[in-house]
Amino acid sequence: MCFAAFFFGLFLPGLSAQTKEIWKSYRFEFSSGVSFGRSILSSTYSHRYSPPFLSGAYESEAHQIIHLKGRTGWGVNAGLTYFPLDKLGLQFQLEYGRPGLGGDNSTYQVRMTYALTSLPGNPPSPFYFNRTYGWPETEGNLSELFFSLNAVVRLPVSGRMALNISFGPTLFRVEGKGVGLAYSRYWIEDGEFNGETFQLKFDFGPIYRPGANVGAEFNWLLFHNVAFTADGRFFACSETKTDLGLLPNKMLTDPLSEVKKTMNIGQVKVNPTFYRLNLGLKYLF
């Protein structure tokens, strides 16, 4: 449909001579605006590792499923378009979005078997620990930066109104931060079993991926060279895998490198695809 509109616009029958002259007199358009968008990211991370027991021999396993779902957020953008022809132009666009990151998580389950010796010379006795923790949802945000180079068709509707249709390749830069991973450690102190469980922050990226965008823009001329603009745009990109990182926690005194190794942090799938609505001003010259 976008290709059809693109080529149809190039050969659209002319409007009145007055209307044509108004838009033909402007070869450059610079726009800036504020956008409201949503990321379509929807992914899960299966977190499975062996929580440490600091007071002897043990076997343990912990498991939880972290959900990462894109939410809404605000952003800003700017674009510069040059029209070498009356209706056909070339646009460079820069876009930044910061949608939220959420998702309901599974419970956090820990199972452990450890051995203790009650009296010197006696064989160790096995003990069992089994606990299920209710776990809060993921909280965080994405930071998405887009660089686009678009072909643009400008379709004058009247002397004050015009419709722009554009599409082209996009370079995506995406990173994210959130909280949701669980980490536990256990030990014996004064004959009693003790433990601590932490909710840790994670991050990923930056990820660089090629993609594409398509959008339609309505322009209303307010003054002789200043227009109000409103547009909708879809940024499409393929899914990719990336490593999860671990961020410091003030309550956790263990070296972060050791904790990350113990937790066996893996990869998560990320889809940078994003869509948004935009309101702004355009300057024509």
C-alpha positions as CSV (number, residue, x, y, z in Angstrom):
1,M,0.0,0.0,0.0
2,C,2.9,2.4,0.8
3,F,4.5,1.7,-2.6
4,A,1.2,2.3,-4.3
5,A,0.7,5.6,-2.5
6,F,4.3,6.6,-3.3
7,F,4.1,6.1,-7.0
8,F,0.4,7.2,-7.2
9,G,1.4,10.5,-5.5
10,L,4.2,11.2,-8.1
11,F,1.7,11.1,-10.9
12,L,-1.4,12.5,-9.1
13,P,-3.2,15.0,-11.3
14,G,-2.2,18.6,-10.6
15,L,-4.2,20.8,-8.3
16,S,-4.8,24.5,-8.9
17,A,-1.9,26.6,-10.0
18,Q,-2.1,28.7,-6.8
19,T,-1.9,25.6,-4.6
20,K,1.1,24.2,-6.5
21,E,3.0,27.5,-6.3
22,I,2.7,27.7,-2.5
23,W,4.3,24.3,-1.9
24,K,6.7,24.5,-4.8
25,S,8.3,27.6,-3.2
26,Y,9.7,25.5,-0.3
27,R,12.5,23.0,-1.0
28,F,13.5,22.2,2.6
29,E,11.5,21.1,5.6
30,F,12.8,20.9,9.1
31,S,10.6,19.3,11.7
32,S,10.8,18.5,15.4
33,G,8.2,17.0,17.7
34,V,7.2,15.0,20.7
35,S,6.0,11.4,20.2
36,F,4.1,8.8,22.2
37,G,4.9,5.2,21.3
38,R,4.9,1.6,22.2
39,S,7.5,-1.2,21.9
40,I,6.2,-4.6,20.8
41,L,9.0,-6.4,22.6
42,S,7.7,-9.7,24.1
43,S,10.2,-12.1,25.5
44,T,10.9,-14.5,28.3
45,Y,14.1,-15.5,30.1
46,S,14.3,-18.8,31.9
47,H,16.7,-18.3,34.8
48,R,18.1,-21.5,36.3
49,Y,21.2,-21.8,38.5
50,S,22.6,-23.4,41.7
51,P,22.3,-21.1,44.8
52,P,25.4,-21.4,47.0
53,F,25.4,-22.9,50.5
54,L,28.4,-21.5,52.4
55,S,28.7,-24.0,55.2
56,G,29.4,-27.3,53.6
57,A,28.6,-29.8,50.9
58,Y,25.3,-29.2,49.1
59,E,23.2,-29.7,45.9
60,S,20.8,-26.9,44.9
61,E,18.7,-25.6,42.1
62,A,16.7,-22.4,41.7
63,H,14.4,-21.5,38.8
64,Q,12.2,-18.6,37.7
65,I,10.8,-17.2,34.4
66,I,11.3,-13.5,33.8
67,H,8.9,-11.8,31.3
68,L,10.0,-8.8,29.3
69,K,7.2,-6.9,27.6
70,G,7.5,-3.5,25.9
71,R,5.2,-0.7,27.2
72,T,4.4,2.9,26.2
73,G,6.7,5.9,26.6
74,W,7.5,9.3,25.4
75,G,10.1,10.3,22.9
76,V,11.5,13.2,20.7
77,N,12.4,13.4,17.0
78,A,13.8,15.7,14.3
79,G,13.9,15.4,10.6
80,L,15.3,17.3,7.6
81,T,13.8,16.8,4.1
82,Y,15.0,18.2,0.8
83,F,12.7,18.2,-2.3
84,P,14.7,18.3,-5.5
85,L,11.4,17.7,-7.3
86,D,8.0,19.3,-6.5
87,K,6.6,16.1,-5.0
88,L,9.6,13.8,-4.4
89,G,12.1,14.4,-1.6
90,L,14.8,12.8,0.5
91,Q,14.6,12.8,4.3
92,F,17.0,12.2,7.2
93,Q,15.3,11.5,10.4
94,L,16.6,11.0,14.0
95,E,14.2,9.5,16.6
96,Y,14.6,8.7,20.3
97,G,12.1,6.7,22.3
98,R,12.1,5.5,25.9
99,P,9.3,3.0,26.3
100,G,8.7,1.2,29.6
101,L,9.6,-2.5,30.2
102,G,7.4,-4.7,32.3
103,G,6.0,-8.2,32.6
104,D,4.5,-10.6,35.2
105,N,7.0,-13.1,36.4
106,S,6.7,-16.6,37.7
107,T,7.4,-17.6,41.3
108,Y,11.0,-18.2,42.3
109,Q,11.6,-21.8,43.4
110,V,14.6,-23.0,45.4
111,R,15.4,-26.6,46.3
112,M,18.5,-27.6,48.3
113,T,20.0,-30.7,49.9
114,Y,22.9,-30.1,52.3
115,A,24.9,-32.2,54.7
116,L,25.8,-31.5,58.4
117,T,27.6,-33.4,61.1
118,S,26.0,-33.3,64.4
119,L,28.8,-34.8,66.5
120,P,32.5,-35.3,65.7
121,G,33.1,-38.7,64.1
122,N,29.5,-39.1,63.1
123,P,28.6,-39.4,59.4
124,P,27.0,-36.3,57.9
125,S,23.2,-36.1,57.9
126,P,21.2,-34.9,54.9
127,F,18.9,-31.9,55.3
128,Y,16.4,-30.5,52.9
129,F,15.2,-27.0,52.1
130,N,12.4,-26.2,49.7
131,R,11.0,-22.7,49.3
132,T,8.7,-20.9,46.7
133,Y,8.9,-17.1,46.7
134,G,6.2,-14.9,45.2
135,W,8.1,-12.6,42.8
136,P,7.3,-9.0,41.7
137,E,6.9,-8.1,38.1
138,T,9.7,-6.8,35.9
139,E,10.2,-3.0,36.0
140,G,12.5,-1.1,33.7
141,N,12.8,0.8,30.4
142,L,14.2,0.6,26.9
143,S,16.3,3.3,25.2
144,E,15.8,3.3,21.5
145,L,17.6,5.5,18.9
146,F,16.7,5.4,15.2
147,F,18.6,6.8,12.2
148,S,16.4,6.8,9.1
149,L,17.0,7.8,5.4
150,N,13.6,8.0,3.7
151,A,12.1,8.7,0.3
152,V,9.2,11.2,0.7
153,V,6.2,12.0,-1.5
154,R,4.6,15.4,-0.8
155,L,0.9,15.6,-1.8
156,P,-0.6,19.1,-1.6
157,V,-4.3,19.0,-0.6
158,S,-4.8,22.8,-0.6
159,G,-2.8,26.0,-0.1
160,R,-2.5,25.3,3.6
161,M,-2.6,21.5,3.8
162,A,-0.3,18.7,2.5
163,L,0.2,15.0,3.1
164,N,3.6,13.4,3.2
165,I,4.2,9.7,2.8
166,S,7.6,8.3,3.5
167,F,9.5,5.1,4.0
168,G,13.1,3.8,4.0
169,P,15.9,2.0,5.8
170,T,16.5,2.5,9.5
171,L,19.5,1.8,11.8
172,F,18.3,0.7,15.3
173,R,20.3,1.3,18.5
174,V,18.6,-0.4,21.5
175,E,19.5,-1.0,25.1
176,G,17.5,-1.8,28.2
177,K,17.6,-1.9,32.0
178,G,15.3,-3.6,34.5
179,V,14.9,-5.3,37.8
180,G,13.6,-8.9,38.2
181,L,16.4,-11.5,38.5
182,A,16.6,-13.4,41.8
183,Y,19.8,-14.5,43.6
184,S,20.0,-16.4,46.9
185,R,22.7,-17.6,49.2
186,Y,22.4,-19.8,52.4
187,W,24.6,-20.8,55.4
188,I,24.5,-22.2,58.9
189,E,25.0,-19.9,61.8
190,D,24.7,-20.8,65.5
191,G,23.2,-24.1,64.4
192,E,20.4,-22.4,62.4
193,F,19.8,-22.4,58.7
194,N,20.0,-18.8,57.3
195,G,19.6,-17.3,53.9
196,E,19.3,-14.1,51.9
197,T,17.5,-13.5,48.6
198,F,18.1,-10.4,46.4
199,Q,16.2,-8.9,43.5
200,L,19.0,-7.8,41.1
201,K,19.0,-5.3,38.2
202,F,20.0,-6.4,34.7
203,D,20.8,-4.7,31.5
204,F,21.4,-5.5,27.9
205,G,22.8,-3.8,24.8
206,P,23.5,-1.6,23.1
207,I,22.2,-3.6,20.1
208,Y,22.7,-2.3,16.5
209,R,20.3,-3.7,13.9
210,P,19.2,-2.7,10.4
211,G,15.4,-2.3,9.8
212,A,12.9,-0.1,8.0
213,N,10.2,2.4,8.7
214,V,7.1,3.7,7.1
215,G,4.8,6.6,8.0
216,A,2.2,9.2,6.9
217,E,2.3,12.8,7.9
218,F,-0.3,15.6,7.9
219,N,0.9,19.2,7.6
220,W,-1.2,22.3,8.3
221,L,0.4,25.7,7.4
222,L,0.0,28.1,10.3
223,F,2.0,31.0,9.0
224,H,3.8,31.7,5.8
225,N,6.6,29.1,6.5
226,V,5.6,27.4,9.8
227,A,3.3,24.4,9.9
228,F,1.7,22.1,12.5
229,T,2.5,18.5,11.8
230,A,1.1,15.2,13.0
231,D,2.2,11.8,11.9
232,G,2.2,8.1,12.6
233,R,5.2,5.9,12.0
234,F,6.1,2.2,12.3
235,F,9.7,1.0,12.8
236,A,10.2,-2.6,12.0
237,C,13.2,-4.8,12.9
238,S,14.0,-8.5,13.3
239,E,14.4,-10.2,16.6
240,T,17.9,-10.9,17.9
241,K,19.6,-12.5,20.9
242,T,21.8,-10.6,23.3
243,D,23.7,-11.2,26.5
244,L,22.2,-10.2,29.8
245,G,24.4,-8.1,32.1
246,L,24.2,-7.8,35.9
247,L,24.2,-4.4,37.7
248,P,25.7,-3.7,41.2
249,N,23.5,-4.0,44.3
250,K,24.5,-2.1,47.4
251,M,23.1,-4.8,49.7
252,L,25.1,-7.6,48.0
253,T,28.7,-7.6,49.2
254,D,29.9,-10.6,47.0
255,P,32.0,-9.6,44.0
256,L,29.7,-9.0,41.0
257,S,31.8,-11.2,38.7
258,E,31.5,-14.2,41.0
259,V,27.7,-13.7,41.4
260,K,27.3,-13.4,37.6
261,K,29.3,-16.6,37.2
262,T,27.3,-18.4,39.9
263,M,24.0,-17.3,38.4
264,N,25.0,-18.6,34.9
265,I,23.5,-15.5,33.2
266,G,22.6,-16.3,29.6
267,Q,20.9,-14.5,26.6
268,V,17.5,-13.0,26.0
269,K,15.6,-12.3,22.8
270,V,15.0,-8.7,21.9
271,N,12.7,-7.3,19.2
272,P,13.3,-3.5,18.7
273,T,10.1,-3.0,16.6
274,F,8.3,0.1,17.7
275,Y,5.4,2.3,16.6
276,R,4.5,5.9,17.6
277,L,2.3,8.9,17.1
278,N,3.9,12.4,16.8
279,L,2.9,16.0,17.2
280,G,5.3,18.9,16.3
281,L,6.2,21.9,14.2
282,K,7.7,22.1,10.8
283,Y,9.7,25.0,9.3
284,L,9.7,25.4,5.6
285,F,12.4,27.3,3.6
